[in-house]
């Protein structure tokens, strides 16, 4: 009997890839949302913003309200 591996949807896989792309871009320097979208190749601002907010809630990234930039601590 073989063990079943949980399936990952295409949307879930794309979100994981986008997360990694965002983290890679932010490792270089703090960026504004539009700059992150360009570097991570994310077409929709709503998708990028939503993912950044989720990552902020998880404590992965932070937002500087005065500079308007996202960064990794």
CORWO-V57424 format. One record per residue. N is the residue number from 1. RES is the residue in three letters. SS is DSSP state (@ for helix, = for strand, . for the rest). D_CENTER is the distance of its C-alpha to the mean C-alpha in whole Angstrom. Layout:
N & RES & SS & D_CENTER
N & RES & SS & D_CENTER
//
This chain:
1 & UNK & . & 38
2 & UNK & . & 34
3 & UNK & . & 31
4 & UNK & . & 29
5 & UNK & . & 25
6 & UNK & . & 23
7 & UNK & . & 21
8 & UNK & . & 18
9 & UNK & . & 17
10 & UNK & @ & 16
11 & UNK & @ & 14
12 & UNK & @ & 12
13 & UNK & @ & 12
14 & UNK & @ & 11
15 & UNK & @ & 8
16 & UNK & @ & 8
17 & UNK & @ & 8
18 & UNK & @ & 5
19 & UNK & @ & 3
20 & UNK & @ & 7
21 & UNK & @ & 7
22 & UNK & @ & 4
23 & UNK & @ & 6
24 & UNK & @ & 9
25 & UNK & @ & 9
26 & UNK & @ & 9
27 & UNK & @ & 12
28 & UNK & @ & 14
29 & UNK & . & 15
30 & UNK & . & 13
31 & UNK & = & 12
32 & UNK & . & 13
33 & UNK & @ & 10
34 & UNK & @ & 13
35 & UNK & @ & 12
36 & UNK & @ & 9
37 & UNK & @ & 9
38 & UNK & @ & 12
39 & UNK & @ & 11
40 & UNK & @ & 8
41 & UNK & . & 11
42 & UNK & . & 9
43 & UNK & . & 13
44 & UNK & . & 12
45 & UNK & @ & 12
46 & UNK & @ & 12
47 & UNK & @ & 9
48 & UNK & @ & 7
49 & UNK & @ & 8
50 & UNK & @ & 9
51 & UNK & @ & 5
52 & UNK & @ & 5
53 & UNK & @ & 9
54 & UNK & @ & 8
55 & UNK & @ & 7
56 & UNK & @ & 9
57 & UNK & @ & 12
58 & UNK & . & 11
59 & UNK & . & 12
60 & UNK & . & 9
61 & UNK & . & 9
62 & UNK & = & 12
63 & UNK & = & 13
64 & UNK & = & 16
65 & UNK & . & 18
66 & UNK & . & 21
67 & UNK & . & 19
68 & UNK & . & 16
69 & UNK & = & 14
70 & UNK & = & 10
71 & UNK & = & 11
72 & UNK & . & 11
73 & UNK & . & 15
//
